[in-house]
Amino acid sequence: MTRSLADVEIKVAPLSNRVVLARFGKDRSVALDTRDAMSEFLQALVQYAFDGKMPEHGDVREIEFGGGEERFVLSIVRTRQDG
């Protein structure tokens, strides 16, 4: 059995509303395996937004993505937790 990265996708699990890594077989509508990847996804997003550097408190970055009529802007702000 040959496995490749083409069989692995980042998805949102409908029941948990979490980002997961999912492995698919021939039927692309049914995942064979899933693993919660929410923390890794968000950490990678922050690293991407801040060029791999730890942002200072109050630093803001915006990421634009999409195309055509579906354009999005995601703002990421490092905040300080009080208490």
C-alpha positions as CSV (number, residue, x, y, z in Angstrom):
1,M,0.0,0.0,0.0
2,T,1.5,3.3,-1.1
3,R,0.8,6.4,1.1
4,S,1.5,9.9,0.0
5,L,0.9,13.4,1.3
6,A,-1.7,13.7,-1.4
7,D,-3.9,11.5,0.8
8,V,-3.6,13.9,3.7
9,E,-5.6,17.2,4.0
10,I,-6.2,19.9,6.5
11,K,-10.0,20.0,7.3
12,V,-12.5,21.3,9.8
13,A,-14.2,18.4,11.7
14,P,-17.9,19.2,11.5
15,L,-18.8,17.7,14.9
16,S,-16.0,19.2,16.9
17,N,-15.4,22.3,14.8
18,R,-11.7,21.7,15.2
19,V,-8.9,21.8,12.6
20,V,-7.8,18.2,11.9
21,L,-5.4,16.4,9.7
22,A,-7.3,13.8,7.8
23,R,-6.1,10.8,5.7
24,F,-8.3,9.7,2.8
25,G,-8.4,6.6,0.6
26,K,-10.3,6.2,-2.7
27,D,-13.5,7.8,-1.3
28,R,-12.5,11.4,-0.7
29,S,-15.7,12.1,1.3
30,V,-14.8,9.7,4.1
31,A,-11.6,10.1,6.2
32,L,-9.8,6.9,7.2
33,D,-7.9,8.6,10.0
34,T,-8.1,12.0,11.7
35,R,-5.9,13.8,14.2
36,D,-6.6,17.1,16.0
37,A,-4.2,19.7,14.6
38,M,-5.8,22.9,15.9
39,S,-2.8,23.9,18.1
40,E,-0.3,23.2,15.4
41,F,-2.4,25.0,12.8
42,L,-2.7,28.2,14.9
43,Q,0.9,28.2,15.8
44,A,1.9,27.9,12.2
45,L,-0.4,30.7,11.3
46,V,1.1,33.0,13.9
47,Q,4.6,32.1,12.7
48,Y,3.6,32.8,9.2
49,A,2.0,36.1,10.1
50,F,5.0,37.3,12.1
51,D,7.8,35.9,9.8
52,G,8.8,33.3,12.4
53,K,9.5,35.8,15.1
54,M,7.8,36.1,18.5
55,P,5.7,39.3,18.2
56,E,5.8,42.0,20.9
57,H,2.6,42.7,22.9
58,G,0.3,44.8,20.8
59,D,1.9,43.8,17.5
60,V,-0.7,43.4,14.8
61,R,-0.4,41.6,11.4
62,E,-3.0,41.2,8.7
63,I,-3.1,38.3,6.2
64,E,-5.1,38.7,3.0
65,F,-6.2,35.6,1.2
66,G,-8.8,34.4,-1.3
67,G,-9.5,35.5,-4.8
68,G,-12.0,37.1,-7.1
69,E,-15.1,38.2,-5.1
70,E,-14.1,36.1,-2.1
71,R,-11.4,38.1,-0.4
72,F,-10.6,37.8,3.3
73,V,-8.4,39.7,5.8
74,L,-7.3,38.0,9.0
75,S,-5.9,40.2,11.8
76,I,-3.7,38.6,14.4
77,V,-2.8,40.6,17.6
78,R,-0.6,39.5,20.4
79,T,-2.3,40.5,23.6
80,R,-1.3,40.4,27.2
81,Q,-3.2,38.2,29.6
82,D,-4.0,40.0,32.8
83,G,-4.0,38.3,36.1
